[in-house]
Every structure is written in C-alpha cells, then in structure tokens.
Amino acid sequence: MKQKDKKLAVIALGGNALLRSEQTGTIEEQEKNTKDTLRNLIYLIEDGYDIVISHGNGPQVGNILMRNDAGQIMYDIAEMPLDVCVADSQGGIGYMIERQLRNILKEHNIEKNILTIVTQTEVNKNDPAFQNPTKRIGKIYKKADADLLTKEKGWVFKKSPKINNGWRRVVASPVPVRIFNSKIIESIARNGTIVIASGGGGIPVYINELGLIKPLEAVIDKDLASSLLATKINANEFYILTDVSYVYIDYRQYNEKKIESMTKLEAEKYLNEGKFGEGNMAPKIRAALKFVENGGIKSVITEATKLEDKTYGTKITLL
C-alpha cells in the first residue's frame, strides 16, 4: 500500500479498557483488560491503518497519589508533585499497552514497531478552570484532615457526594493548547510504527515569561487532548472507545434514543439541549466535534469489541 493511501487513526482508550470499576486494580486484572481491548485493534491494523493510541489514567494516577501519601506518612519519603505522578502513570500504562500489543501482533504474525512517548501537554496558566477546580483526585479524607492539608499545602477540597464526611482534593482541568512532539509522532506513525502518546491527557505544563517549561497541578481531559493530538498529526479518523456501542440521547431515560450518525450541527443541537450527560458523554462529543471541525474526516464513539464491524458506533462528521 502506498504511503499516501494509508489512513492514520488516533484511538483513545477509555478507562474501562484498563481497569473496571468493580475491580481492585491488580496487575493481572489490568493486563487482561488491556489485552482484551487491544485485540480489537487488529482489524484496523490489518485494514492498513497507521495507529496512534492514547489512554486514560484516572484510577492509576489516583493510586500513585495514595502511595505518595502512604510513603510520606510511614517512611518520610518525599512526595512527588502531580505532574510527576502523571508521568509515572504514562510510563507504566504505556509499557503495559506496548507489551500486550506486541504479544497480540505476534499471535497474528504482524511485524510492527511500537513506541511509547511520555508526552507533555501545554495549557494556559490563566485558563478559567484554575479559578474553579473540579477534577477529584487521590484519596478521600476526613474534614479535619482536609482542612489541615489546605493549610499546609494549599490544596483545594470538595465534599464527596458518595461518602458522609468524605472530602477529596480537586484540581483544575484546563483546555489543552499544544501537544509536545506532535510532528515527530506523526512522522513515526506514518512510517508504520504504532505510537502510544498523550496518556492521561498529557503532563500539564505551561510556558513562563522566560520561555521555560513549568509544571502545573492539573488534570487534562484525555479525550480533548486526544482530539487535539489527532488534529495536529493530521489524522484521518478519531476513535473514542468507551463502554457503550453507540451514543444515546436521553441515556437511560424512558425516551432514550440510539444515534448512529450525527453532523456537527446535530451534535451541537443535542449538546445545547442537554441531551448528553455532562459527567460522561458530553465531553466525548465535544472532543469528537473538535476533531471534525479542524479537518478530520470523522470521529467514532463506540465500544472496543465493535471496531471490526463498521456498522457499529456513532459517527460524527462535519456535514
């Protein structure tokens, strides 16, 4: 197949691709989940696609933060900041994806290089999200402990909606504005190497007045960062893998309706009418829209096992 005829796809693996909500998070569980999900990418690879994989890291970076706490309390080990914890999760998850995918490719007699890239994502230090942090991270604290940490470290806490007297740290979720090394990622991917990048939305950084790269205590939306990456590397298609085969409007209500395809205007209309849940599907729709608005051919939101059947999944296009 000629290089110009090959399609480039960015595939954003949802959190359930690595760790299910009912699981404890053992390495055996995560490896099995990862392998089960990655098996479904073989269809795209055999169909001639070049592939870039991104992934979530919510449970994993939360566990790293809790290990941080335990190490500091029990052994006086210096805590690492959130940006380093995100980088740790990118390396660990990237390694797990890479190893499992290499084994799957071997089963199918496919020869491909795979490369994991620890990825920084630039955000605006003055993003309004920093004035109203909403992203919950780390362990649940009692109110007294949360108040103490606020005084000692300046952390912001909000009450947990699920646990009485439970408080969790919250950080901002700013909009990504640049993915570092995007041109290199595109070049490597278009030469046939499978690239794993922008894990967990990327490590949040900003550029200060001296032009230096500085870290931020923030968490970037994985799907929005993946959409930006897909745009910057001139991908043809953008896939968001989640736990449903299709997008629904009025999901789990008496009048829910399956949507097989949407234009940009239709998707915006449903968003404005509040037809998608803000805590789950609405951010994915916005990420999918960003991609097609900026030159992508189509975005697809679906469940991993449905990739082999092109009739499945909700397709979002410009027109």
ZIPE-V914788 format. One record per pair of residues at least 4 apart in sequence whose C-alpha atoms are under 7 Angstrom apart, sorted by the first residue. I is the first residue (numbers start at 1). J is the second residue. Records with the same first field share a line. If there is no record, write none. Layout:
I = J  J
//
This chain:
1 = 5  6
2 = 6
6 = 48  49  50
7 = 49  50  236
8 = 49  50  51  235  236  237
9 = 49  50  51  52  235  236  237  238
10 = 51  52  53  230  235  237  238  239
11 = 52  53  54  238  239  240
12 = 53  54  55  223  226  239  240  241
13 = 17  54  55  56  240  241
14 = 55  56  241  242
15 = 19  56  57
16 = 20  243
17 = 33  34  37
18 = 30  33  34
19 = 23  25  30  33
25 = 29  30
26 = 30
27 = 31
28 = 32
29 = 33
30 = 34
31 = 35  96
32 = 36
33 = 37
34 = 38  97
35 = 39  100
37 = 304
38 = 101
39 = 104
40 = 304  305  307  308
41 = 45
42 = 46
43 = 47  308
44 = 48  49
45 = 49  50
50 = 189  190  192  194
51 = 189  194  195
52 = 189  194  195  196
53 = 195  196  197
54 = 196  197  198  199  226
55 = 199  200  222
56 = 199  200  222
57 = 61  89  199  200
58 = 62
59 = 63
60 = 64  89
61 = 65  85  86  89
62 = 66  137  138
63 = 67
64 = 68  85
65 = 69  85  138
66 = 70  138  139
67 = 71
68 = 72  79  80
69 = 73
70 = 74
71 = 75  76  77
72 = 76  77  78  79
80 = 84  85
81 = 85
82 = 86  217
83 = 87  203  204  215  216  217
84 = 88
85 = 89
86 = 90  203
87 = 91  118  203
88 = 92
89 = 93
90 = 94  118  199
91 = 95  118
92 = 96
93 = 97
94 = 98  116  196
95 = 99
96 = 100
97 = 101
98 = 102  114
99 = 103
100 = 104
101 = 105
102 = 106
103 = 107
104 = 108
105 = 109  110  111
106 = 110
112 = 193
113 = 193  194
114 = 193  194  195
115 = 194  195  196
116 = 195  196  197
117 = 196  197
118 = 197
119 = 180  197  198  202  203
120 = 179  180  202  203  204  205
121 = 176  178  179  180  202  203  204  205
122 = 176  177  178  179  204  205  206
123 = 174  175  176  177  204  205  206
124 = 206
125 = 206
127 = 174
129 = 133  172  173  174
130 = 172
132 = 172
133 = 170  171  172  173
134 = 170  171  172
135 = 170  171  172  173
136 = 168  169  170  171
137 = 168  169  170
138 = 168  169
139 = 168
140 = 166  167  168
141 = 145  146  166  167  168
142 = 146  165  166  167
143 = 147  165  166  167
144 = 148
145 = 149
146 = 150  157  167
147 = 151
148 = 152
149 = 153  154  155
150 = 154  155  156
155 = 169
156 = 169  170
157 = 167  168  169  170
158 = 167  168  169  170
159 = 166  167  168
160 = 166  167  168
171 = 217  218  219
172 = 218  219
173 = 218  219  220  221
174 = 220
175 = 220
176 = 220  225
179 = 229
181 = 185
182 = 186  229  232  233
183 = 187  233
184 = 188
185 = 189
186 = 190  233
187 = 191
188 = 192  193
189 = 193  194  195
198 = 202  226
200 = 222
201 = 220  221  222  225  226
202 = 220
204 = 215  216  218  219  220
205 = 213  214  215  216
206 = 213  214  215
207 = 211  212  213  214
208 = 212  213  214
221 = 225
222 = 226
223 = 227  284  287
224 = 228  287
225 = 229
226 = 230
227 = 231  287  288  290  291
228 = 232
229 = 233
230 = 234  235  238  291
231 = 235  291  294  296
235 = 296
236 = 296  297
237 = 296  297  298  299
238 = 298  299  300
239 = 299  300  301
240 = 300  301  302
241 = 301  302  303  304
242 = 302  303
243 = 303
244 = 302  303
245 = 302  303  306  312  313
246 = 258  259  260  301  302  313  314
247 = 258  259  301  314
248 = 256  257  258  259
249 = 256  257  258  275  276
250 = 255  256  257  275  276
251 = 256
252 = 256
259 = 314
260 = 313  314  315
261 = 314  315  316
262 = 266  267  315  316  317
263 = 267  316  317  318  319
264 = 268  289  316  317  318  319
265 = 269
266 = 270
267 = 271
268 = 272
269 = 273
270 = 274  275
271 = 275  276  282
276 = 281  282
277 = 281  282
278 = 282  283
281 = 285
282 = 286
283 = 287
284 = 288
285 = 289
286 = 290
287 = 291
288 = 292  299  316
289 = 293
290 = 294
291 = 295  296
292 = 296  297  298  299  317  318
293 = 318
297 = 317
298 = 315  316  317
299 = 315  316  317
300 = 313  314  315  316
301 = 313  314  315
302 = 306  313  314
306 = 312
//
